[in-house]
Amino acid sequence: MNIQEKIRNQVTANTVVLYMKGTPQSPQCGFSDAMVQLLKACGVNNVTSVDVLADPEIRDGIKAYGSWPTIPQLYIKGEFVGGADIVREMYEQGELQKLIQSALE
């Protein structure tokens, strides 16, 4: 299985997947921490997280997979939602809460 297949399996097998630096319990950058806090504020307690610092192949592969140059990256039901700025904006507009609620139903 190549790295793109591995990522595809991760995002399709789990409802909410966050590619981040560190873990939800110990984020290694402010943007990753902010994403974890936004997800918690939306009621997501069991996010599937992937620490890109632990796997350089995933770190490079996720950027290509989502056609997005930065980390963190959020996927819901297999679809790329966005990076830190987009997700924060969606939260402020109430869109993230609706998206997560419908995904978890």
N, C-alpha and C positions, 0 to 999 in steps of 0.2 A: 504494500500500500504506500503510495507516495504521499507527500505532505499535504497536497491539495485534497486528496481523498480523505485523509485523516481529519482535516479541518471540516470538510463537508459532513463527515460522520458526526463530529462533535456538535455542530450547529443544528443538525437535523434530529439528533437523538435527544436533545435537551431543549426545554421550552425557552429558558433564558440563559444565554452564555455571554460571559464577559471576559474578553481577552485583556489582560491587565498586567501591570508591573507589580509583582508581589501577589499577596493573597488578600481576600476580604478582611481577614483578621490582622494582617500586617501589610498594608499597601506600601509600595516603594516609591510612589510619586503622588503629588497632589491631585493630578487629574484622575488617577485610578481611585484614590480615596474619595474624591467627589462623586464619581460614578457609583461607588458602593453606597455612599450615603443617599444618593438620589433613589437608588433601587430600594433601599430599606424604607425610605419615606413613602414609596409606592406599595409597600407591603411585601416586597420580595425578600424572604429570609433565606431561601435556599437557592442562591444563584450558583450556577455551574461556572466556576472561574478557571481560567487557564493562565498560569504564570509564564509570560513570555520570556522572563529573565532566566527561567530554568531550562528553556529549550530554544536555542538560537534558530533552529530550523522552523519552528512555529512562529517565532518573532518575525522572520522574513516572510514566511509563507502567508501569514494572515494579512499582511499589507498587500500582497498580490491578490489574495482571494477576494478581499473586499474592495479592491481598488481604492484603498484609503491609506495614506502615508503614515498615519500616527496611531499610537496606542495610548489609551484604551479604545477598544471597539466593542460595541454592544450588538448582539444578535438576539432576535426574538422570533421563535417559531421558524428558524432557518433563514430569516431575512435580516440583512444588515440594517440597523437602525441609525447608527452614527457614532461619532466620536464624542469627546467630552463636551464641547461647545454646543453641538446639535442636541445632544441628550438634555443638557441643562436648559436650553431654550424650549425644548418640547415639554419638559417638566413645568417650567414657568407658565406655559400656555395651557397646561392641563392635558396635553396630548399624550404624554408618556403614561400617565395614570390610566387613561382610557385604553391605550394599546396593551398595557400589561394586564389590566383587568380582563379584557376580551381574550388574551392569550392564555390566561390561567383558568378560564371557565371551561 
